[in-house]
């Protein structure tokens, strides 16, 4: 199992445990972690049962920030 498969597997387990996987990834990035971990100081939500939808996650994040558009910088782009 490579790092990508391991991360997807970990996200699946965290999602099944009620963690919002978008918030899990953001938490790891914001705290400079190299792994994916259960949310700290966040209430858990029930899993939606569907696949991860990046567009929907970005829309929700924009709403959480009051509709602000985040600046795009080359250093923030991750090729997968």
Buried (B, 14 or more C-beta within 10 A) or exposed (E): EEEEEEBEEBBEEBBEEEBBBBBBBBBBEEEEEEEBEEBEEEEEEEBEEEEBEEEEBEEBBEEEEEEEEEEEEEEEEEEE
